[in-house]
Amino acid sequence: MHAPVTTQTTQPALERHHAAEGMSDRIALAITLTLRFFADTFFAKRYGNRAIVLETVAAVPGMVGGMLVHLRCLRWMIEDEGWIRTLLDEAENERMHLMTFIQIAQPSRFERAVILLAQAAFFVFFFLLYLVSPRTAHRMVGYFEEQAVISYTLYLAEIDAGRVANIAAPDLAIAYWNLPANARLRDVVLAVRDDEAGHRDVNHQYANHLSQPDLQHSAASGRPVE
C-alpha cells in the first residue's frame, strides 16, 4: 500500500522544486500560490507573525494524514510501512514551530483569532481533500513546504540586514533543537527551515508514490493493493 519511509542522511537542498505534472499537481500548486498571495497581502514582511499562521496550518496535514492512514490500516489489517509515525512526527514538529514563534512574535488577540479560524477551516478542507485524493493532499503539502522554505529564507535576510532584531532564542527552541545556550533567532530560523525542507521532500516522495495508478486508486478507495 505504501512506500517505505526514506530516511534523510544529508541536509536537503533548499531550492528544490517539484514541477507540476498533471491536473492533480496543478490544483495543489494553485491552492498553495493562492494561500501564499493572501499571506503576502496580510502579513507583508512581518515574518514572525506570518510564521505563526503558517505553522498552525502546517501542523494539520500530518495529524490528518496519520489518522486516516491509521484507520485505513486498521480497516484492511495491513502494514503502514512507516507512514503513520512519519506523518505524526511531522505534525509534532510543526506544532513545536508554532509554540516557538508564539514566544517570539507575541501575537495580538486579533491574530490569535485569525489563527483559530485558519486552523478550523484548513482542517475541514484538508480532511476532505485527503479523503478524495491523498496524492493531491501530499503534493499540496510539498508545495506548502517549498513556500515555507522561501519564507524562512526571506526571514533570515531581514535578520541579516538588521531589519529584524536577532533576539535570544526562546528556551523552548534551545531545548527542542539542542541549540547552544547563547543561540539567537537566526539559529532558530535556520533549524526550522531545515525541518521544512525535510517535510517538503517527504511529502513530494509520498505524492510521487501515490502517482502510480494502482496505488492512487487503492488510497482513494481504502482498499489494499494486492
C-alpha positions in Angstrom: 0.0 0.0 0.0 2.7 2.5 1.0 6.3 3.2 0.1 8.8 2.7 2.9 9.9 5.8 4.6 13.2 7.2 3.2 15.5 8.5 6.0 17.3 11.8 5.3 21.0 11.2 5.5 22.1 14.6 4.2 20.8 18.1 4.5 18.0 18.6 2.0 18.6 21.1 -0.9 16.9 24.4 -0.1 15.8 25.5 -3.6 14.3 22.1 -4.7 11.0 22.5 -6.6 8.7 19.8 -8.0 7.5 20.7 -11.4 3.7 20.3 -11.6 2.7 17.2 -13.7 -0.9 16.6 -14.5 -4.1 18.1 -13.1 -3.6 16.9 -9.5 -0.3 18.7 -9.2 -1.6 21.9 -10.8 -4.5 22.0 -8.4 -2.2 21.5 -5.5 0.1 24.3 -6.7 -2.7 26.7 -7.5 -4.1 26.3 -3.9 -0.6 26.9 -2.5 0.0 30.0 -4.5 -3.4 31.4 -3.7 -2.8 31.0 0.0 0.7 32.5 -0.4 -0.9 35.6 -2.0 -3.1 36.1 0.9 -0.2 35.6 3.4 1.9 38.1 1.5 -1.0 40.6 1.4 -1.9 40.2 5.1 1.5 39.9 6.7 3.9 41.6 4.3 7.3 41.4 5.9 6.1 40.6 9.4 7.7 37.2 9.2 7.4 36.2 12.8 3.6 36.7 12.7 3.4 35.0 9.3 5.3 32.0 10.7 2.6 31.7 13.4 -0.2 31.3 10.9 1.9 29.2 8.6 2.7 26.8 11.4 -0.8 26.4 12.8 -1.9 25.4 9.3 1.2 23.3 8.7 0.6 21.2 11.8 -2.7 20.0 10.5 -1.8 17.7 7.5 0.5 15.3 9.4 -2.1 14.7 12.0 -5.0 14.3 9.5 -2.9 12.1 7.2 -1.6 10.0 10.0 -5.1 9.5 11.4 -6.6 8.5 8.1 -3.7 6.1 7.2 -4.0 4.6 10.7 -7.7 4.0 10.2 -7.2 2.6 6.8 -4.6 0.2 8.0 -6.9 -0.9 10.9 -9.8 -1.4 8.4 -7.8 -3.5 6.0 -5.4 -5.0 8.5 -2.3 -4.1 6.5 1.1 -2.5 7.3 1.6 1.2 7.0 5.4 0.9 6.1 6.2 3.8 8.5 3.8 6.4 7.1 1.9 6.9 10.3 4.9 7.6 12.5 6.4 9.9 9.9 3.2 11.9 9.5 2.6 12.2 13.2 6.2 13.2 13.8 5.8 15.9 11.2 2.7 17.2 12.9 4.5 17.3 16.3 7.5 19.1 14.7 5.2 21.8 13.1 3.5 22.2 16.5 6.8 23.0 18.1 7.5 25.5 15.4 4.2 27.2 16.3 5.0 27.2 20.0 8.4 28.7 19.3 7.1 31.5 17.2 4.3 32.4 19.6 7.0 33.2 22.1 9.0 35.2 19.6 6.2 37.2 17.9 3.7 37.5 20.7 0.6 37.6 18.5 -2.2 40.0 19.3 -5.8 38.9 20.2 -6.9 39.6 16.6 -4.0 37.5 15.2 -4.9 34.7 17.6 -8.5 34.8 16.3 -7.2 34.6 12.8 -5.1 31.5 13.8 -8.1 29.8 15.2 -10.3 30.4 12.1 -7.5 29.5 9.7 -6.8 26.2 11.6 -10.5 25.2 11.7 -11.1 26.0 8.1 -8.0 24.3 6.9 -8.6 21.2 9.0 -12.0 20.6 7.3 -10.6 21.4 3.9 -7.6 19.1 4.2 -9.6 16.3 5.8 -11.9 16.2 2.8 -9.1 16.6 0.3 -7.2 13.7 1.8 -10.3 11.5 1.6 -10.8 12.4 -2.1 -7.2 12.4 -3.2 -4.3 11.6 -0.9 -1.9 12.3 -3.8 -3.1 15.8 -4.2 -3.0 16.4 -0.5 0.6 15.3 -0.1 1.6 17.2 -3.2 0.0 20.4 -1.8 1.9 19.9 1.5 5.1 19.5 -0.5 4.3 22.8 -2.3 3.4 24.4 1.1 6.8 23.4 2.4 8.6 24.8 -0.6 6.9 28.2 0.1 7.8 27.8 3.8 11.5 27.4 2.9 11.3 30.6 0.8 9.6 32.5 3.6 12.2 31.5 6.1 15.0 32.4 3.7 13.5 35.9 3.4 13.1 36.0 7.2 16.8 35.3 7.5 17.6 38.0 5.0 15.7 40.5 7.2 17.6 39.4 10.3 21.0 39.6 8.5 20.1 43.1 7.2 19.3 44.3 10.7 15.6 45.0 9.9 14.5 42.2 12.3 16.2 42.1 15.7 18.3 38.9 16.3 16.9 38.3 19.7 17.8 35.5 22.0 16.3 32.1 21.2 13.4 31.0 23.5 14.4 28.3 26.0 11.8 26.1 24.3 13.6 26.2 21.0 17.0 25.7 22.6 15.8 22.6 24.3 13.9 21.2 21.3 16.7 21.7 18.7 19.5 21.2 21.1 20.9 24.6 20.3 23.7 26.4 22.2 22.7 28.2 25.3 23.5 31.5 23.6 21.5 30.7 20.4 19.7 33.6 18.7 16.7 34.0 16.5 18.8 33.3 13.4 19.7 29.9 14.7 16.1 29.1 15.3 15.0 30.1 11.8 17.8 28.0 10.3 16.7 25.0 12.2 13.0 25.5 11.3 13.9 26.0 7.6 15.8 22.7 7.6 12.8 21.0 9.1 10.5 22.4 6.4 12.8 21.3 3.6 12.7 17.8 5.0 8.9 17.8 5.2 8.8 19.0 1.6 10.9 16.1 0.3 8.9 13.5 2.3 5.5 14.8 1.1 6.6 15.0 -2.5 8.0 11.5 -2.2 4.6 10.2 -0.9 2.8 12.0 -3.7 5.1 10.5 -6.3 4.4 7.1 -4.9 0.7 7.6 -5.0 1.0 8.8 -8.6 1.2 5.1 -9.6 -2.4 4.3 -10.9 -2.9 1.2 -8.8 -1.7 2.8 -5.6 -3.7 6.0 -6.2 -6.9 4.0 -6.7 -6.2 2.0 -3.6 -5.5 5.1 -1.4 -8.7 6.8 -2.6 -10.9 3.7 -2.2 -9.4 2.5 1.0 -8.6 -0.9 -0.5 -5.3 -2.6 0.0 -3.0 -3.2 -3.0 -2.8 -6.9 -3.9 
